[in-house]
């Protein structure tokens, strides 16, 4: 049931045995939420001992009744990741991943999420639309309904990838939530999704204090975090639990994501898209990296809201997944010492100064073939993408699209789309572009079906190009680089 806590779900399985011995320490309660997560102590060493934490106020819980004692828990951030430290003052207590006895002991449970609540795009079909669009044909309706059922199951497994649930102890560790869900995905679903398999485990060190209390320190590296949808993580969702009897029972359902408690992080965990610190678009996600510098983001779409016209067949093919996942790769190009150009939305960085602009530019072909950049004597920078061409086919033949884009960046760091040529041709026609060595003029050539050439010249005026000459009876381009004569 959605409303039951993890502890309630497990007590439902072993109520008689666990009613007295089960202990759940939730860090989202008042004691820890008030303290939050800060940097680790200056003398921090990941060794399992908690001596360096003694001066830090812990999240503290005292128990009475059949089990007495206390639990001290600390959390902190290092350059490598999130650290969790603790001292278990409950006697006897022994950390073990699997236990068959009911003595005090068991694993430490860690549940982690860094994503703000979100909804996946609405399914393109449901039971009603399957029935209405089937036009009375049972096989079409059945195929549509099966597709809907398959997508709902896929979406549940997908949502689990935004949480990690580890059980750790000196004798072993396991991820019991995202990993089993990932492994239940089909090979095609995993390939289409493109997510890494959540197979990493926290670095864990355990010790026994002089008074017999077990102590531990755990490190969760940044690259093991689930996806995030904010660049500044000033709050994370974290729960820690101590449960005897090896954590008997089933794991929580996807609904528990909404119940994870948010804990403040001071200073915030800061990430950035490329070295230019590009903004993260709305409804976009990413995986953290060790450097906390991101170059790949992703978002979810349905077929009908992708911004493009898409024909959706009925019934939908079994191989089609909903939602669609779209990745965007960002790039960084060095312009000189401490100076960088980034995209696909134009960004510029020089030293500590970063500027972002809502102007899109295609990525370089490769690192060995960066975007051409020309700096004029007045300090104006021109950044060129193209001329380039792409060939694509349709039901009525093949088409070829040609693009040339030039952006300008002024010395005062104002950016403009100086020129954008986007032309599609079909049939036995020609097209080409000639650019002067100083980039101040650019001539576009077009060939008609009759073989006649025309041209238009664009001249740089200030920080943009303007049409400055037209020749309806032009000579053909001197050097054909984009298309070849087809006459």
KOLVO-174615 format. One record per residue (C-alpha): residue number from 1; residue in three letters; x, y, z. Coordinates in nm, 4 decimals, padded with zeros to 6 digits. Example, Ala and Ser with C-alpha at 12.3 -4.5 7.8 and 13.67 -1.06 7.14 Angstrom:
2
  seq  type         x         y         z
    1   ALA   01.2300  -00.4500   00.7800
    2   SER   01.3670  -00.1060   00.7140
end
This chain:
487
  seq  type         x         y         z
    1   UNK   00.0000   00.0000   00.0000
    2   UNK   00.1239   00.3452  -00.0863
    3   UNK   00.0631   00.4954   00.2572
    4   UNK   00.2610   00.2395   00.4585
    5   UNK   00.6133   00.3212   00.5690
    6   UNK   00.9017   00.0830   00.5120
    7   UNK   00.8950  -00.0100   00.8790
    8   UNK   00.5219  -00.0795   00.8702
    9   UNK   00.5610  -00.2951   00.5610
   10   UNK   00.8244  -00.5053   00.7331
   11   UNK   00.6402  -00.5237   01.0615
   12   UNK   00.3458  -00.6525   00.8608
   13   UNK   00.5644  -00.9457   00.7526
   14   UNK   00.7244  -01.0257   01.0907
   15   UNK   00.5112  -00.8336   01.3401
   16   UNK   00.5616  -01.0704   01.6320
   17   UNK   00.9401  -01.0849   01.6008
   18   UNK   01.0169  -00.7225   01.5077
   19   UNK   00.7726  -00.5185   01.7099
   20   UNK   01.0177  -00.4726   01.9995
   21   UNK   01.3526  -00.4997   01.8230
   22   UNK   01.2996  -00.2916   01.5082
   23   UNK   01.4718   00.0464   01.5159
   24   UNK   01.4322   00.3098   01.2453
   25   UNK   01.6454   00.6242   01.2617
   26   UNK   01.5119   00.8811   01.0150
   27   UNK   01.7457   01.1709   00.9462
   28   UNK   01.4670   01.3832   00.8042
   29   UNK   01.3309   01.4504   01.1541
   30   UNK   01.3890   01.7677   01.3532
   31   UNK   01.7245   01.6812   01.5161
   32   UNK   01.9149   01.6479   01.1901
   33   UNK   01.7106   01.8757   00.9688
   34   UNK   01.8057   02.1602   01.2033
   35   UNK   02.1769   02.0813   01.1718
   36   UNK   02.1745   01.9900   00.8043
   37   UNK   02.4701   01.8582   00.6065
   38   UNK   02.7907   02.0602   00.6168
   39   UNK   03.1514   02.0050   00.5155
   40   UNK   03.3337   01.7224   00.6904
   41   UNK   03.5655   01.8162   00.9807
   42   UNK   03.8983   01.9684   00.8769
   43   UNK   04.0883   01.6635   01.0102
   44   UNK   03.8542   01.4119   00.8454
   45   UNK   04.0056   01.0764   00.7495
   46   UNK   03.7895   00.7993   00.6059
   47   UNK   03.8909   00.5212   00.8456
   48   UNK   03.5740   00.4108   01.0282
   49   UNK   03.6646   00.5948   01.3500
   50   UNK   03.4466   00.8923   01.4478
   51   UNK   03.6893   01.0803   01.6737
   52   UNK   03.7087   01.3786   01.4377
   53   UNK   03.3297   01.4143   01.4485
   54   UNK   03.3112   01.4551   01.8282
   55   UNK   03.2940   01.8344   01.8087
   56   UNK   03.0087   01.8271   01.5568
   57   UNK   02.6523   01.8108   01.6953
   58   UNK   02.5122   01.4753   01.5783
   59   UNK   02.1654   01.3650   01.4910
   60   UNK   02.0948   01.1926   01.8261
   61   UNK   01.8285   00.9389   01.9219
   62   UNK   01.7855   00.7786   02.2657
   63   UNK   01.5926   00.4559   02.3052
   64   UNK   01.4128   00.3118   02.6081
   65   UNK   01.2297  -00.0090   02.6832
   66   UNK   01.3584  -00.3480   02.5737
   67   UNK   01.6428  -00.1790   02.3825
   68   UNK   01.8238   00.1090   02.5473
   69   UNK   02.1089   00.3202   02.4237
   70   UNK   02.1740   00.5935   02.1722
   71   UNK   02.2689   00.6427   01.8101
   72   UNK   02.4914   00.9317   01.6980
   73   UNK   02.4870   01.0076   01.3266
   74   UNK   02.6783   01.2662   01.1233
   75   UNK   02.6698   01.3637   00.7570
   76   UNK   02.9180   01.5755   00.5629
   77   UNK   03.0390   01.6626   00.2154
   78   UNK   03.3875   01.6215   00.0695
   79   UNK   03.5215   01.6819  -00.2791
   80   UNK   03.4609   01.3134  -00.3493
   81   UNK   03.1032   01.2769  -00.2307
   82   UNK   02.8680   01.2439   00.0664
   83   UNK   03.0014   01.1038   00.3965
   84   UNK   02.7845   00.9338   00.6602
   85   UNK   02.9372   00.8546   00.9990
   86   UNK   02.7898   00.7017   01.3110
   87   UNK   02.8317   00.5463   01.6533
   88   UNK   02.5841   00.2816   01.7676
   89   UNK   02.5553   00.2977   02.1481
   90   UNK   02.3088   00.0097   02.1688
   91   UNK   02.4378  -00.3018   02.3380
   92   UNK   02.4594  -00.5549   02.2008
   93   UNK   02.4630  -00.4455   01.8378
   94   UNK   02.6431  -00.6079   01.5490
   95   UNK   02.6364  -00.4919   01.1888
   96   UNK   02.5586  -00.7815   00.9570
   97   UNK   02.4005  -00.7805   00.6148
   98   UNK   02.2190  -01.1133   00.6635
   99   UNK   02.1058  -01.2540   00.9972
  100   UNK   01.8910  -01.5469   01.0916
  101   UNK   01.8780  -01.4753   01.4642
  102   UNK   01.6748  -01.2014   01.6301
  103   UNK   01.9590  -01.0574   01.8349
  104   UNK   02.0184  -00.6852   01.8116
  105   UNK   02.1963  -00.6164   01.4856
  106   UNK   02.1554  -00.5851   01.1145
  107   UNK   02.2522  -00.3600   00.8226
  108   UNK   02.2471   00.0140   00.7838
  109   UNK   01.9877   00.1236   00.5259
  110   UNK   02.0569   00.4338   00.3140
  111   UNK   01.7921   00.5850   00.0897
  112   UNK   01.9022   00.8757  -00.1277
  113   UNK   01.7407   01.0971  -00.3919
  114   UNK   01.8453   01.4379  -00.5269
  115   UNK   01.5607   01.5042  -00.7697
  116   UNK   01.2760   01.7468  -00.7240
  117   UNK   00.9312   01.5904  -00.7766
  118   UNK   00.8407   01.5568  -01.1438
  119   UNK   00.5842   01.3899  -01.3652
  120   UNK   00.6542   01.1889  -01.6767
  121   UNK   00.4767   01.2994  -01.9959
  122   UNK   00.1252   01.1683  -02.0320
  123   UNK   00.0843   00.8433  -02.2224
  124   UNK  -00.0290   00.8979  -02.5814
  125   UNK  -00.2963   00.6278  -02.5439
  126   UNK  -00.5172   00.4943  -02.2663
  127   UNK  -00.7984   00.2407  -02.2449
  128   UNK  -01.0551   00.4820  -02.3855
  129   UNK  -00.8462   00.5940  -02.6824
  130   UNK  -00.7472   00.2340  -02.7548
  131   UNK  -01.1140   00.1438  -02.7720
  132   UNK  -01.2183   00.4453  -02.9778
  133   UNK  -00.9365   00.4244  -03.2308
  134   UNK  -00.9583   00.0474  -03.2821
  135   UNK  -01.2636   00.1016  -03.5049
  136   UNK  -01.4228  -00.2151  -03.3703
  137   UNK  -01.1244  -00.4352  -03.4554
  138   UNK  -01.0459  -00.6509  -03.1533
  139   UNK  -00.6871  -00.7257  -03.2535
  140   UNK  -00.6009  -00.3560  -03.2862
  141   UNK  -00.7621  -00.2739  -02.9523
  142   UNK  -00.5836  -00.5643  -02.7830
  143   UNK  -00.2440  -00.4569  -02.9239
  144   UNK  -00.3016  -00.0996  -02.8036
  145   UNK  -00.4068  -00.2100  -02.4546
  146   UNK  -00.1026  -00.4371  -02.4275
  147   UNK   00.1224  -00.1468  -02.5265
  148   UNK  -00.0325   00.0717  -02.2552
  149   UNK   00.0188  -00.2049  -01.9976
  150   UNK   00.3820  -00.2480  -02.1042
  151   UNK   00.4496   00.1272  -02.0807
  152   UNK   00.3053   00.1506  -01.7305
  153   UNK   00.5352  -00.1310  -01.6174
  154   UNK   00.8315   00.0353  -01.7926
  155   UNK   00.7564   00.3690  -01.6281
  156   UNK   00.7580   00.2174  -01.2801
  157   UNK   01.1033   00.0683  -01.3423
  158   UNK   01.2181   00.3979  -01.4916
  159   UNK   01.1091   00.6011  -01.1890
  160   UNK   01.3083   00.3738  -00.9605
  161   UNK   01.6272   00.4908  -01.1311
  162   UNK   01.5912   00.8248  -00.9519
  163   UNK   01.6511   00.6700  -00.6070
  164   UNK   01.9257   00.4622  -00.4498
  165   UNK   01.8614   00.2218  -00.1609
  166   UNK   02.1734   00.0608  -00.0172
  167   UNK   02.2073  -00.1871   00.2699
  168   UNK   02.5594  -00.1893   00.4074
  169   UNK   02.7509  -00.3844   00.6708
  170   UNK   03.1122  -00.5006   00.7151
  171   UNK   03.0301  -00.8364   00.5577
  172   UNK   02.8792  -00.6916   00.2413
  173   UNK   02.6577  -00.4348   00.0749
  174   UNK   02.3809  -00.4299  -00.1840
  175   UNK   02.1601  -00.1905  -00.3754
  176   UNK   01.8041  -00.3138  -00.3417
  177   UNK   01.5877  -00.0669  -00.5325
  178   UNK   01.7213   00.0880  -00.8535
  179   UNK   01.9461  -00.2045  -00.9505
  180   UNK   01.6798  -00.4818  -00.9438
  181   UNK   01.4496  -00.2519  -01.1405
  182   UNK   01.7216  -00.1806  -01.3975
  183   UNK   01.7921  -00.5507  -01.4419
  184   UNK   01.4215  -00.6126  -01.5073
  185   UNK   01.4321  -00.3787  -01.8070
  186   UNK   01.4600  -00.5515  -02.1421
  187   UNK   01.7820  -00.5164  -02.3368
  188   UNK   01.6029  -00.2906  -02.5837
  189   UNK   01.4663  -00.0715  -02.3021
  190   UNK   01.8110  -00.0368  -02.1438
  191   UNK   01.9660   00.0520  -02.4787
  192   UNK   01.6969   00.3091  -02.5560
  193   UNK   01.7083   00.4572  -02.2056
  194   UNK   02.0870   00.4901  -02.2065
  195   UNK   02.1228   00.5011  -01.8273
  196   UNK   02.4302   00.3498  -01.6601
  197   UNK   02.3639   00.0381  -01.4557
  198   UNK   02.3445   00.1490  -01.0862
  199   UNK   02.5953  -00.1101  -00.9717
  200   UNK   02.8266   00.0961  -00.7472
  201   UNK   02.8401   00.0522  -00.3690
  202   UNK   02.9411   00.3029  -00.1004
  203   UNK   03.2947   00.2890   00.0354
  204   UNK   03.2442   00.1595   00.3914
  205   UNK   03.4729   00.1234   00.6920
  206   UNK   03.3624  -00.0153   01.0304
  207   UNK   03.5376  -00.0204   01.3696
  208   UNK   03.4683  -00.0954   01.7322
  209   UNK   03.5215   00.1840   01.9854
  210   UNK   03.6998   00.1144   02.3199
  211   UNK   03.3618   00.0930   02.4944
  212   UNK   03.2470  -00.1745   02.2483
  213   UNK   03.0238   00.0541   02.0397
  214   UNK   03.0329  -00.0097   01.6638
  215   UNK   03.1376   00.2952   01.4589
  216   UNK   03.1402   00.3492   01.0849
  217   UNK   03.2184   00.5959   00.8067
  218   UNK   03.0709   00.5635   00.4581
  219   UNK   03.1480   00.7553   00.1394
  220   UNK   02.8950   00.7798  -00.1441
  221   UNK   03.0896   00.9147  -00.4450
  222   UNK   02.9190   01.1739  -00.6640
  223   UNK   02.9169   00.9422  -00.9637
  224   UNK   02.7005   00.6942  -00.7682
  225   UNK   02.4234   00.9484  -00.7060
  226   UNK   02.0916   00.9046  -00.8891
  227   UNK   01.9926   01.1683  -01.1478
  228   UNK   01.9300   01.5281  -01.0396
  229   UNK   01.7266   01.8094  -01.1949
  230   UNK   01.8885   02.1072  -01.0180
  231   UNK   02.2441   02.2343  -01.0553
  232   UNK   02.2592   02.3683  -00.6986
  233   UNK   02.1738   02.0950  -00.4501
  234   UNK   02.0986   02.2873  -00.1330
  235   UNK   01.8726   02.0082  -00.0097
  236   UNK   01.8926   01.6346  -00.0621
  237   UNK   01.6505   01.3601   00.0310
  238   UNK   01.8127   01.1180   00.2703
  239   UNK   01.6943   00.8519   00.5127
  240   UNK   01.9080   00.6244   00.7263
  241   UNK   01.7715   00.3196   00.9036
  242   UNK   01.9007   00.0556   01.1445
  243   UNK   01.7009  -00.2635   01.1249
  244   UNK   01.7721  -00.5932   01.2978
  245   UNK   01.7226  -00.9344   01.1404
  246   UNK   01.8933  -00.8362   00.8167
  247   UNK   01.6208  -00.6040   00.6955
  248   UNK   01.3556  -00.8726   00.6533
  249   UNK   01.0722  -00.7872   00.4179
  250   UNK   01.0139  -00.6319   00.0786
  251   UNK   01.1650  -00.3084  -00.0477
  252   UNK   00.9609   00.0101  -00.0731
  253   UNK   00.7528   00.0906  -00.3776
  254   UNK   00.8145   00.3879  -00.6069
  255   UNK   00.5690   00.5907  -00.3983
  256   UNK   00.8206   00.6262  -00.1162
  257   UNK   01.0182   00.8764  -00.3271
  258   UNK   00.7737   01.1442  -00.2170
  259   UNK   00.8299   01.0598   00.1498
  260   UNK   01.2056   01.0996   00.1608
  261   UNK   01.2915   01.3849   00.3942
  262   UNK   01.4774   01.6883   00.2615
  263   UNK   01.7929   01.7894   00.4489
  264   UNK   01.9687   02.1216   00.3941
  265   UNK   02.3236   02.1181   00.2571
  266   UNK   02.5576   02.4049   00.3562
  267   UNK   02.7452   02.5026   00.1488
  268   UNK   02.5314   02.3631  -00.1349
  269   UNK   02.6593   02.0927  -00.3644
  270   UNK   02.7322   02.2928  -00.6792
  271   UNK   02.7488   02.1430  -01.0261
  272   UNK   02.7769   02.3135  -01.3644
  273   UNK   02.7176   02.2366  -01.7283
  274   UNK   03.0556   02.2758  -01.8995
  275   UNK   03.3246   02.5077  -01.7730
  276   UNK   03.1099   02.8013  -01.8947
  277   UNK   02.8424   02.7274  -01.6286
  278   UNK   02.5541   02.6989  -01.8721
  279   UNK   02.1995   02.6987  -01.7292
  280   UNK   02.0005   02.3776  -01.6902
  281   UNK   01.6818   02.3947  -01.9008
  282   UNK   01.3495   02.3236  -01.7306
  283   UNK   01.2429   01.9570  -01.7037
  284   UNK   01.6008   01.8461  -01.7687
  285   UNK   01.8084   01.5922  -01.5743
  286   UNK   02.1706   01.4858  -01.5439
  287   UNK   02.3996   01.2416  -01.3643
  288   UNK   02.6615   01.3886  -01.1320
  289   UNK   03.0283   01.3286  -01.2072
  290   UNK   03.3426   01.3266  -00.9932
  291   UNK   03.4379   01.6703  -01.1239
  292   UNK   03.0776   01.7921  -01.0865
  293   UNK   03.1128   01.9373  -01.4363
  294   UNK   02.8375   01.8075  -01.6639
  295   UNK   02.8462   01.7713  -02.0401
  296   UNK   02.5366   01.5538  -02.1005
  297   UNK   02.1757   01.6185  -01.9993
  298   UNK   01.8491   01.4463  -02.0832
  299   UNK   01.4776   01.5114  -02.0805
  300   UNK   01.1587   01.3152  -02.1362
  301   UNK   00.9047   01.3785  -02.4133
  302   UNK   00.6016   01.2124  -02.5583
  303   UNK   00.5527   01.1869  -02.9331
  304   UNK   00.3063   01.4747  -02.9344
  305   UNK   00.4961   01.7417  -02.7367
  306   UNK   00.8454   01.7094  -02.8774
  307   UNK   00.8198   02.0350  -03.0700
  308   UNK   00.8138   01.8501  -03.4013
  309   UNK   00.5348   01.6974  -03.6060
  310   UNK   00.5474   01.3227  -03.5528
  311   UNK   00.3115   01.0674  -03.6955
  312   UNK   00.2115   00.8245  -03.4214
  313   UNK   00.0967   00.4908  -03.5662
  314   UNK  -00.1978   00.2986  -03.4274
  315   UNK  -00.1715   00.0599  -03.2668
  316   UNK   00.1695   00.1749  -03.1425
  317   UNK   00.4509  -00.0710  -03.2230
  318   UNK   00.5496  -00.2871  -02.9269
  319   UNK   00.9096  -00.1607  -02.9525
  320   UNK   00.8065   00.2056  -02.9078
  321   UNK   00.8665   00.3348  -02.5552
  322   UNK   00.6896   00.6135  -02.3726
  323   UNK   00.8266   00.8516  -02.2664
  324   UNK   01.0873   00.9281  -02.5306
  325   UNK   01.4255   01.0215  -02.3838
  326   UNK   01.6298   01.2907  -02.5549
  327   UNK   01.9951   01.3534  -02.4726
  328   UNK   02.1817   01.6765  -02.5346
  329   UNK   02.5584   01.6851  -02.5442
  330   UNK   02.7270   02.0123  -02.4541
  331   UNK   03.0705   02.1108  -02.5817
  332   UNK   03.3610   02.3235  -02.4649
  333   UNK   03.6144   02.4797  -02.7011
  334   UNK   03.9266   02.6559  -02.5815
  335   UNK   03.9919   02.9993  -02.7333
  336   UNK   04.3114   03.0647  -02.5378
  337   UNK   04.4469   03.0529  -02.1805
  338   UNK   04.1479   03.0750  -01.9440
  339   UNK   03.9090   03.1572  -02.2308
  340   UNK   03.6372   02.9186  -02.3512
  341   UNK   03.3458   02.8933  -02.5914
  342   UNK   03.0641   02.6523  -02.5028
  343   UNK   02.7420   02.5282  -02.6604
  344   UNK   02.5017   02.4182  -02.7970
  345   UNK   02.3499   02.7348  -02.6485
  346   UNK   02.6261   02.9889  -02.6875
  347   UNK   02.8226   03.0541  -02.3694
  348   UNK   03.1519   03.2308  -02.3112
  349   UNK   03.3919   03.2241  -02.0194
  350   UNK   03.7040   03.4273  -01.9529
  351   UNK   03.8541   03.3745  -01.6087
  352   UNK   03.5752   03.4121  -01.3535
  353   UNK   03.3416   03.5863  -01.6024
  354   UNK   03.0730   03.3685  -01.7636
  355   UNK   02.8014   03.4782  -02.0055
  356   UNK   02.5166   03.2682  -02.1446
  357   UNK   02.3063   03.3551  -02.4497
  358   UNK   01.9805   03.2065  -02.5874
  359   UNK   02.1433   03.1435  -02.9259
  360   UNK   02.1879   02.7880  -03.0499
  361   UNK   02.4906   02.6770  -03.2491
  362   UNK   02.5806   02.3344  -03.3819
  363   UNK   02.8594   02.1454  -03.2112
  364   UNK   03.2003   02.1025  -03.3759
  365   UNK   03.2466   01.7986  -03.5947
  366   UNK   03.5081   01.6710  -03.3479
  367   UNK   03.7651   01.7961  -03.0982
  368   UNK   04.0221   01.7928  -03.3777
  369   UNK   03.7901   02.0069  -03.5942
  370   UNK   03.6703   02.2904  -03.3672
  371   UNK   03.4333   02.5650  -03.4770
  372   UNK   03.6162   02.8275  -03.6853
  373   UNK   03.6576   03.1492  -03.4827
  374   UNK   03.7926   03.4744  -03.6261
  375   UNK   03.8819   03.7819  -03.4210
  376   UNK   03.8688   04.1087  -03.6130
  377   UNK   04.0890   04.4100  -03.5472
  378   UNK   03.8067   04.5863  -03.3587
  379   UNK   03.7815   04.2942  -03.1122
  380   UNK   03.4626   04.1465  -03.2629
  381   UNK   03.4687   03.7674  -03.2670
  382   UNK   03.2933   03.5738  -03.5432
  383   UNK   03.2023   03.2105  -03.4731
  384   UNK   03.1016   02.9962  -03.7684
  385   UNK   02.9139   02.6699  -03.8025
  386   UNK   02.9129   02.5342  -04.1579
  387   UNK   02.8741   02.5476  -04.4467
  388   UNK   02.7408   02.1949  -04.3961
  389   UNK   02.4889   01.9705  -04.5643
  390   UNK   02.2689   01.6779  -04.4644
  391   UNK   02.0818   01.4354  -04.6861
  392   UNK   01.7521   01.2854  -04.5850
  393   UNK   01.4833   01.0859  -04.7571
  394   UNK   01.1093   01.1113  -04.7682
  395   UNK   00.8165   00.9380  -04.9360
  396   UNK   00.8568   01.1545  -05.2473
  397   UNK   01.2342   01.1448  -05.2877
  398   UNK   01.5513   01.2687  -05.1247
  399   UNK   01.6243   01.6183  -04.9994
  400   UNK   01.9425   01.7993  -04.9084
  401   UNK   01.9605   02.0716  -04.6441
  402   UNK   02.2442   02.3284  -04.6294
  403   UNK   02.3211   02.5402  -04.3242
  404   UNK   02.5649   02.8203  -04.2561
  405   UNK   02.5480   03.0087  -03.9279
  406   UNK   02.7744   03.2875  -03.8060
  407   UNK   02.7477   03.4294  -03.4549
  408   UNK   02.9154   03.7495  -03.3422
  409   UNK   03.0504   03.8225  -02.9945
  410   UNK   03.1343   04.1865  -02.9209
  411   UNK   03.4172   04.3048  -02.6920
  412   UNK   03.1478   04.4029  -02.4379
  413   UNK   03.0252   04.0392  -02.4451
  414   UNK   02.7027   04.0906  -02.6367
  415   UNK   02.6141   03.8033  -02.8716
  416   UNK   02.4119   03.8088  -03.1934
  417   UNK   02.3123   03.5697  -03.4674
  418   UNK   02.4954   03.7547  -03.7399
  419   UNK   02.3895   03.5275  -04.0272
  420   UNK   02.1747   03.2176  -04.0661
  421   UNK   02.1344   03.0485  -04.4051
  422   UNK   01.9109   02.7403  -04.4069
  423   UNK   01.8182   02.6056  -04.7502
  424   UNK   01.6628   02.2787  -04.8629
  425   UNK   01.6791   02.1611  -05.2237
  426   UNK   01.5539   01.8578  -05.4101
  427   UNK   01.6128   01.7201  -05.7538
  428   UNK   01.9049   01.7966  -05.9885
  429   UNK   01.9853   02.1433  -05.8575
  430   UNK   02.2977   02.2942  -05.7088
  431   UNK   02.3918   02.5013  -05.4067
  432   UNK   02.7092   02.6423  -05.2588
  433   UNK   02.8607   02.9166  -05.0436
  434   UNK   03.1826   03.1145  -05.0840
  435   UNK   03.3360   03.3019  -04.7878
  436   UNK   03.6064   03.5649  -04.8191
  437   UNK   03.9296   03.5146  -04.6283
  438   UNK   03.8451   03.7966  -04.3869
  439   UNK   03.4816   03.6726  -04.3508
  440   UNK   03.3492   04.0185  -04.4353
  441   UNK   03.1562   03.8930  -04.7374
  442   UNK   02.9729   03.5684  -04.8012
  443   UNK   02.8121   03.4719  -05.1326
  444   UNK   02.5309   03.2157  -05.1542
  445   UNK   02.4788   03.0356  -05.4883
  446   UNK   02.1599   02.8584  -05.5967
  447   UNK   02.0939   02.6637  -05.9152
  448   UNK   01.7486   02.6272  -06.0711
  449   UNK   01.6081   02.3108  -06.2252
  450   UNK   01.6966   02.4554  -06.5639
  451   UNK   02.0621   02.4796  -06.4589
  452   UNK   02.0711   02.8589  -06.4221
  453   UNK   02.2712   03.0012  -06.1336
  454   UNK   02.1826   03.3013  -05.9158
  455   UNK   02.3696   03.4453  -05.6184
  456   UNK   02.3237   03.6759  -05.3224
  457   UNK   02.6085   03.8453  -05.1379
  458   UNK   02.5990   03.9258  -04.7665
  459   UNK   02.8315   04.1879  -04.6166
  460   UNK   02.9315   04.2311  -04.2527
  461   UNK   02.7892   04.5573  -04.1248
  462   UNK   02.8658   04.6182  -03.7601
  463   UNK   02.7987   04.2881  -03.5848
  464   UNK   02.5539   04.1364  -03.8409
  465   UNK   02.5526   04.0443  -04.2089
  466   UNK   02.3128   04.2173  -04.4467
  467   UNK   02.2295   04.1499  -04.8101
  468   UNK   02.4448   04.3823  -05.0181
  469   UNK   02.4187   04.2427  -05.3736
  470   UNK   02.2034   04.0091  -05.5825
  471   UNK   02.2813   03.8583  -05.9198
  472   UNK   01.9962   03.6659  -06.0882
  473   UNK   02.2310   03.5567  -06.3698
  474   UNK   02.5404   03.4621  -06.1762
  475   UNK   02.8431   03.2657  -06.2764
  476   UNK   02.8575   02.9276  -06.0949
  477   UNK   03.0712   02.9071  -05.7812
  478   UNK   03.4420   02.8750  -05.8515
  479   UNK   03.4866   02.5810  -05.6181
  480   UNK   03.2051   02.3352  -05.5564
  481   UNK   03.2247   02.1954  -05.2036
  482   UNK   02.8646   02.1289  -05.0966
  483   UNK   02.7044   01.9888  -05.4119
  484   UNK   02.8347   01.8778  -05.7460
  485   UNK   02.7031   01.9721  -06.0892
  486   UNK   02.4324   01.7291  -06.1849
  487   UNK   02.3606   01.8453  -06.5405
end
